[in-house]
Amino acid sequence: MRQMLQFVRLDQAMPEKREAEARRKDFGEIYDGFTADGAGEQASRCEQCGIPFCQVHCPVQNNIPDWLKLTAEGRLEEAYALSSATNNMPEVCGRICPQDRLCEGSCVLEQSKHGTVTIGAVEKFITDTAWKNGWVKPVKPIQELKQSVGIIGAGPAGMAAAEELRKLGYQVTIYDRYDRAGGLLIYGIPNFKLEKDVVARRVKLLQDSGVTIKCNVNVGTDITFAELRKVHDAVLVATGVYKARDLACPGVGAVGVFKAMTYLTASNKKGLGDAVPDFDSGKLNAEGKHVVVIGGGDTAMDCVRTAIRQGAKSVKCLYRRDRENMPGSQREVANAIEEGVEFVWQSAPEAVLHDANNTVTGVRAVRMRLGTPDQSGRAKPEVLDGSQFVVPADIVIEALGFDPEDVPAMFGEPGLGITRWGTLKTDFRTLRTTMDGVFAAGDIVRGASLVVWAIRDGRDAAASINTALTLKRTAPKEEPLRKAS
């Protein structure tokens, strides 16, 4: 049995990472998994802090020190039970969470320059081992309740809420407008970060647990919101945010300018074996082309690294601040640089250039300098006069983030209140919307955010729905007034 606090003896280590030249050629995940010994050794580096800052800074409050200790001791089934008690998709979070900004970035060992415990890789190992050994079981509620919940959206928030509600015995139906469940996990995140069979087995687990999933259902068109409220005792809106922010400069309407989700969805569908005419025609295929991606978040990193794998002639990322001020994961930036992406720091597009046929030929950009901090606390970018330069481009991808769609209009339900940001208005404690029996969770409430926050919101929404439906189920029935004799 391994002792803890081994950071004084063992250096930080990640699982083996494939060479950049090899991983440029396929969409396989770039990290191998830990061996049992490797995971145990790295877990044993944990300092077992009195105040576990890793747990404090984890959105789902994973009990990280305890499952690291169990892993170090070889008690992997117990480690999985503890990990999955607070997280409905630990193997997904282990792969795609920006640990460098959350748990690992808050690790005391990282702050003391010993190198963080590789929490995400250990989390992935624990759960992959659990799947391999059959420890991941469908939900079997102690009792079946007659009350039902309808969930709109089969992304991480909706899936997490569905599992939690099934544990309590509710009848759960998920409605999703796409042809597969999983939301951005399926169509927005490339395979080299999250292979799709990882998501598919979670979807199957929900179905085996008794959750009904109805795909290709557009609420407001195929079924009205009012009908959903009649069918179910409670409704959860977990649609996410899919409205791409627009690039505000001349020339954005040129042929060859695409939104990030349009580009990523085509690539992911192709990887799933679907027919994608726009990819097959070369329209959404970067092979042999000069690609320019505008943006600095994780979606931008997904786009540049996808273009590399498609065989682009060159891939450049324009970002208006410097590397230290990028909102995306620094680990992803490092991986992109290794794979051949060129970052043009402190630059912003001024215009998209095109030829007489309105086909993209390049991006005219300007250099930026960083001034005083803005409301986000980051240095505000300012244009340097006379600093224009041109970047050749055959494809320009806008990766500027996402805003909420007009959900009340989409659902044909004006009674759903919205905030000034366009997100659904909810009570922040209960996640109740302005309509009775209707709740909301995930990005449609907090704005574009992380998968792990969507999972947390889904779990919180399930708890609030259970409270409301339990009160409804157990409330004493009023007896009719008796007429005076």
C-alpha positions in Angstrom: 0.0 0.0 0.0 1.4 3.3 -1.1 2.0 6.2 1.4 0.7 9.6 0.5 2.7 12.9 0.3 5.1 11.3 -2.2 5.6 14.7 -4.0 9.0 14.9 -2.2 10.1 11.7 -3.9 8.1 11.6 -7.2 8.0 14.2 -9.9 4.8 15.2 -11.6 4.0 13.0 -14.7 1.3 12.9 -17.2 0.3 9.8 -19.2 2.3 9.3 -22.4 1.5 11.8 -25.0 1.7 10.8 -28.7 4.3 12.7 -30.7 2.9 15.8 -32.5 3.8 14.5 -36.0 1.8 11.3 -35.4 -1.2 12.9 -33.9 -1.5 15.5 -36.7 -2.5 12.6 -38.9 -5.6 11.3 -37.1 -8.3 12.3 -34.7 -7.4 9.8 -31.9 -7.0 11.1 -28.3 -3.5 12.4 -27.9 -2.9 11.0 -24.4 -2.6 7.3 -23.6 -4.2 6.2 -20.3 -2.3 5.8 -17.1 -1.3 2.3 -16.0 -2.5 1.2 -12.6 1.0 1.8 -11.2 1.3 5.2 -12.9 -2.0 6.4 -11.6 -1.3 5.1 -8.1 2.1 6.8 -8.0 0.8 10.2 -9.2 -2.2 9.9 -6.8 0.3 9.3 -4.0 1.9 12.7 -4.6 -1.3 14.3 -3.1 -0.5 16.3 0.1 -3.9 15.5 1.6 -4.4 19.2 2.6 -6.5 20.2 5.5 -8.3 22.7 3.2 -8.5 20.9 -0.2 -8.3 23.8 -2.6 -8.7 21.4 -5.5 -12.1 20.4 -4.2 -13.1 24.0 -3.4 -12.3 25.1 -7.0 -14.1 22.1 -8.6 -17.6 23.1 -9.8 -19.1 19.8 -8.7 -17.1 19.7 -5.5 -15.4 16.4 -6.2 -13.9 14.8 -3.1 -10.6 14.7 -4.9 -8.1 14.1 -2.0 -10.1 11.0 -0.8 -10.4 9.3 -4.2 -6.7 10.1 -4.9 -5.9 8.3 -1.6 -8.1 5.3 -2.6 -6.3 5.2 -6.0 -2.9 5.2 -4.4 -4.0 2.3 -2.2 -5.3 0.4 -5.2 -8.9 0.6 -4.1 -10.2 1.6 -7.5 -13.8 0.5 -7.3 -14.2 2.6 -4.1 -12.4 5.4 -5.8 -14.9 5.3 -8.7 -17.9 5.1 -6.3 -16.6 8.3 -4.6 -15.8 10.1 -7.8 -19.2 9.3 -9.4 -21.1 10.3 -6.3 -20.6 14.0 -7.2 -20.1 13.8 -11.0 -22.3 12.1 -13.6 -19.5 12.1 -16.2 -16.1 11.9 -14.5 -14.4 10.3 -17.5 -15.7 13.2 -19.7 -14.4 15.8 -17.2 -11.1 14.0 -16.9 -10.6 14.5 -20.6 -12.0 17.9 -21.4 -12.0 20.0 -18.2 -9.5 22.9 -18.1 -7.9 21.4 -15.0 -5.1 24.0 -15.3 -7.7 26.7 -14.5 -9.7 24.7 -11.9 -8.6 21.8 -9.6 -5.0 21.4 -10.8 -4.4 25.1 -11.0 -5.5 25.4 -7.3 -3.4 22.5 -6.1 -1.1 23.5 -3.2 1.8 21.6 -4.9 1.3 23.7 -8.0 1.5 26.9 -5.9 4.6 25.7 -4.1 6.3 24.9 -7.4 6.4 21.1 -6.9 4.1 20.5 -9.8 0.3 19.8 -9.4 -1.1 16.3 -8.9 -2.4 15.2 -12.4 -6.0 15.0 -11.1 -7.7 14.9 -14.5 -5.6 12.0 -15.8 -6.2 10.0 -12.6 -10.0 10.8 -12.8 -10.0 9.5 -16.4 -8.1 6.4 -15.4 -10.5 5.6 -12.5 -13.6 5.8 -14.6 -12.2 4.0 -17.7 -11.2 1.2 -15.3 -14.7 1.2 -13.9 -16.2 0.8 -17.3 -13.8 -1.9 -18.3 -14.5 -3.9 -15.1 -18.3 -3.5 -15.3 -18.6 -1.3 -12.1 -20.7 1.3 -13.9 -24.3 0.1 -13.6 -27.6 1.4 -14.8 -29.7 3.2 -12.2 -32.2 1.0 -10.4 -34.4 3.3 -8.2 -35.7 1.9 -4.9 -39.2 3.0 -5.9 -40.9 4.0 -9.2 -42.9 7.2 -9.0 -45.8 8.2 -11.3 -44.6 11.7 -11.7 -42.7 12.5 -14.8 -40.2 15.2 -15.9 -39.6 16.4 -19.4 -36.1 17.7 -20.2 -35.4 19.8 -23.3 -31.8 19.2 -24.4 -29.7 16.1 -24.3 -26.4 17.9 -23.4 -24.4 17.5 -20.2 -26.9 19.5 -18.1 -29.9 17.5 -19.3 -28.1 14.2 -19.0 -26.9 14.9 -15.5 -30.4 15.9 -14.4 -32.0 12.9 -16.0 -29.7 10.5 -14.1 -30.3 12.2 -10.8 -34.0 12.2 -11.3 -34.1 8.5 -12.3 -32.2 7.7 -9.0 -35.2 9.1 -7.2 -37.7 7.1 -9.3 -39.1 9.8 -11.6 -40.2 9.0 -15.1 -37.9 11.0 -17.4 -38.1 11.9 -21.1 -35.4 13.9 -22.8 -36.3 15.8 -26.0 -33.5 16.9 -28.3 -33.5 18.7 -31.7 -30.5 16.9 -33.0 -30.2 13.3 -34.4 -28.0 12.2 -31.5 -28.0 12.8 -27.8 -24.9 14.5 -26.2 -25.2 18.1 -27.4 -21.8 19.8 -27.7 -20.1 16.6 -26.4 -21.0 15.0 -29.8 -20.9 17.7 -32.4 -18.9 20.5 -30.8 -15.8 18.7 -29.3 -13.4 16.9 -31.6 -12.4 13.3 -31.1 -8.8 14.1 -30.2 -10.2 15.5 -27.0 -13.3 13.3 -26.5 -13.9 10.2 -28.5 -17.6 9.8 -29.3 -17.9 6.2 -27.9 -17.2 7.8 -24.5 -20.4 9.9 -24.9 -22.4 7.1 -26.5 -21.9 4.7 -23.6 -23.2 7.4 -21.2 -26.3 7.8 -23.4 -26.9 4.1 -23.5 -26.5 4.0 -19.7 -29.3 6.5 -19.3 -31.5 4.5 -21.6 -30.7 1.3 -19.7 -31.6 3.2 -16.6 -35.1 3.9 -18.0 -34.7 7.3 -19.4 -36.5 7.9 -22.7 -34.6 9.9 -25.2 -36.4 11.4 -28.2 -34.2 12.9 -30.9 -35.1 15.1 -33.9 -37.8 16.8 -31.8 -38.0 20.6 -32.1 -40.0 22.0 -29.2 -42.2 24.7 -30.5 -42.5 23.0 -33.9 -42.9 19.2 -33.5 -44.5 19.6 -30.0 -45.6 22.7 -28.3 -44.2 23.9 -25.0 -47.7 23.9 -23.6 -48.2 20.2 -24.6 -45.0 19.3 -22.8 -46.2 21.0 -19.6 -49.5 19.0 -19.8 -47.7 15.7 -20.3 -45.1 16.2 -17.5 -45.3 17.2 -13.9 -42.2 19.4 -14.4 -40.1 20.6 -17.3 -36.4 21.4 -17.4 -35.0 23.6 -20.1 -31.3 22.7 -20.8 -30.9 23.7 -24.4 -27.4 25.2 -24.1 -26.4 28.2 -26.2 -25.8 27.9 -29.9 -26.1 31.3 -31.4 -22.6 32.2 -32.6 -21.3 35.8 -32.0 -20.7 37.6 -35.2 -17.5 39.0 -36.5 -18.1 42.8 -36.9 -16.0 43.8 -39.9 -16.4 44.3 -43.6 -16.3 41.2 -45.8 -17.7 38.6 -43.3 -20.3 37.6 -45.9 -17.6 36.3 -48.3 -17.6 32.7 -49.4 -15.3 30.7 -47.1 -16.2 32.4 -43.8 -17.8 30.0 -41.4 -19.0 29.9 -37.8 -17.0 27.6 -35.5 -19.9 25.2 -34.9 -20.7 24.8 -38.6 -17.1 23.8 -39.2 -16.7 21.5 -36.1 -20.1 19.8 -36.7 -19.2 18.9 -40.2 -15.9 17.4 -39.1 -17.5 15.5 -36.2 -20.4 14.2 -38.4 -17.8 13.0 -40.9 -16.0 11.2 -38.2 -19.2 9.5 -37.1 -19.7 8.2 -40.6 -22.5 10.5 -41.7 -22.9 11.9 -45.2 -21.7 15.5 -45.1 -22.0 17.0 -48.7 -20.4 20.3 -47.7 -17.3 18.5 -46.4 -17.1 16.1 -49.3 -17.3 19.0 -51.8 -14.3 20.6 -50.0 -16.3 23.6 -48.7 -15.8 22.6 -45.0 -12.6 20.6 -45.5 -9.4 22.5 -44.7 -7.2 20.1 -46.7 -4.6 22.0 -48.7 -5.9 25.4 -47.6 -4.7 28.4 -45.6 -6.9 28.6 -42.5 -7.4 31.6 -40.2 -9.3 31.2 -36.9 -10.4 34.3 -35.0 -10.8 33.9 -31.3 -8.9 32.7 -28.2 -11.2 30.3 -26.3 -11.3 26.5 -26.2 -13.6 26.4 -29.3 -10.9 28.3 -31.3 -8.4 25.7 -30.1 -10.7 22.9 -31.3 -10.9 24.6 -34.7 -7.2 25.1 -35.3 -6.3 21.6 -34.2 -9.1 20.2 -36.4 -7.7 22.1 -39.4 -4.3 20.7 -38.8 -5.6 17.1 -38.8 -7.5 17.8 -42.0 -4.3 18.6 -43.8 -4.4 22.4 -44.0 -1.5 24.1 -45.7 -1.2 26.6 -42.8 -3.2 27.4 -39.7 -3.1 30.7 -38.0 -5.0 31.9 -34.9 -5.6 35.7 -34.5 -6.2 36.8 -30.9 -6.4 40.3 -29.7 -4.6 39.8 -26.4 -1.4 37.9 -25.5 -1.0 34.2 -24.5 -1.2 34.9 -20.8 -4.6 36.6 -21.2 -6.3 33.9 -23.3 -9.5 32.6 -21.9 -8.9 29.1 -23.2 -6.8 26.3 -21.5 -3.1 26.9 -21.7 -2.6 23.2 -22.1 -4.7 23.3 -25.3 -2.6 26.2 -26.6 0.6 24.3 -25.9 -0.8 21.2 -27.8 -1.8 23.4 -30.7 1.7 24.9 -31.0 3.3 21.5 -30.9 1.0 20.4 -33.7 2.0 23.3 -35.9 -0.5 26.1 -35.3 0.9 29.6 -35.6 -0.5 32.1 -33.1 -0.6 35.8 -34.1 -0.8 37.4 -30.7 -2.2 40.9 -30.1 -3.9 41.1 -33.5 -7.5 41.7 -34.5 -9.3 41.4 -37.8 -10.1 44.7 -39.6 -11.6 43.2 -42.7 -12.1 39.9 -44.6 -10.6 40.3 -48.1 -12.2 38.6 -51.1 -11.8 38.5 -54.9 -14.3 39.5 -57.6 -16.3 36.3 -57.0 -16.7 37.2 -53.3 -14.4 34.3 -52.3 -12.1 34.8 -49.3 -8.5 35.6 -50.1 -7.2 36.8 -46.7 -7.8 38.8 -43.5 -6.5 42.3 -43.0 -5.6 42.7 -39.4 -4.2 45.3 -37.0 -1.7 45.0 -34.2 -2.9 45.6 -30.7 -1.3 46.8 -27.5 -2.6 46.0 -24.0 -3.8 49.0 -22.0 -5.5 49.3 -18.6 -7.6 46.3 -17.3 -11.3 46.2 -18.4 -14.3 44.9 -16.4 -13.0 41.3 -16.7 -9.7 42.3 -15.0 -7.7 41.6 -18.2 -5.7 44.2 -20.0 -7.9 46.0 -22.5 -6.6 45.7 -26.1 -6.1 49.0 -28.0 -5.4 49.4 -31.8 -1.9 50.5 -32.9 -2.4 53.0 -35.6 -0.8 52.2 -39.0 -0.1 48.5 -38.0 -2.2 46.8 -40.7 -1.0 43.6 -42.2 -2.6 40.8 -44.3 -2.8 37.1 -43.6 -3.6 34.9 -46.6 -6.7 32.7 -46.1 -8.9 30.3 -48.0 -11.1 29.6 -45.0 -11.8 32.0 -42.1 -13.5 30.6 -39.0 -15.2 32.8 -36.5 -14.7 31.4 -32.9 -15.9 34.3 -30.9 -18.2 32.5 -28.4 -21.9 31.9 -28.2 -25.0 33.8 -27.1 -28.4 32.4 -26.1 -31.0 31.8 -28.8 -34.4 33.5 -28.3 -35.9 30.6 -26.4 -39.4 32.1 -25.7 -39.8 32.8 -29.4 -38.3 29.4 -30.4 -40.7 27.6 -28.0 -43.6 29.9 -28.8 -43.9 30.6 -25.1 -43.7 34.4 -24.2 -44.3 33.5 -20.5 -40.6 32.4 -20.2 -38.7 35.4 -18.8 -35.3 36.3 -20.0 -32.5 38.4 -18.6 -30.8 41.4 -20.3 -28.2 38.9 -21.6 -30.9 36.7 -23.3 -30.5 33.8 -20.9 -33.5 32.4 -19.1 -34.4 34.2 -15.9 -34.4 31.8 -12.9 -34.3 32.0 -9.1 -30.6 31.3 -8.5 -31.3 29.1 -5.5 -33.9 26.8 -7.1 -33.4 27.3 -10.8 -37.1 27.9 -11.2 -38.1 30.0 -14.2 -40.9 32.6 -14.3 -43.3 29.8 -15.2 -44.8 27.4 -12.7 -43.2 23.9 -12.8 -40.6 25.0 -15.3 -36.9 24.9 -14.4 -33.7 25.7 -16.4 -30.1 24.7 -16.1 -26.7 24.9 -17.8 -25.6 27.5 -20.4 -29.1 28.7 -21.1 -29.0 30.1 -17.5 -25.3 31.1 -17.0 -24.3 31.7 -20.5 -21.6 29.9 -22.5 -19.5 28.0 -19.9 -17.8 24.7 -19.1 -19.2 21.2 -19.3 -18.5 20.6 -15.7 -20.6 23.7 -14.7 -23.5 22.3 -16.9 -23.2 19.0 -14.9 -23.4 20.9 -11.6 -26.4 22.9 -12.8 -28.2 19.7 -14.0 -27.6 18.1 -10.6 -28.9 21.2 -8.7 -31.9 21.5 -11.0 -32.8 17.8 -10.3 -32.6 18.4 -6.6 -35.0 21.5 -6.9 -37.4 19.5 -9.1 -37.5 16.7 -6.6 -38.3 19.2 -3.8 -41.1 20.7 -5.8 -42.6 17.4 -6.9 -42.2 15.8 -3.4 -44.2 18.7 -1.9 -46.8 18.3 -4.6 -47.0 14.6 -4.1 -47.2 14.6 -0.3 -49.3 17.8 0.2 -52.6 16.9 2.1 -55.6 16.9 -0.2 -58.2 19.5 0.7 -61.6 17.9 1.5 -64.6 19.5 -0.2 -66.7 21.7 2.1 -69.8 20.0 3.4 -73.0 21.8 2.9 -74.8 22.8 6.1 -77.7 20.5 6.9 
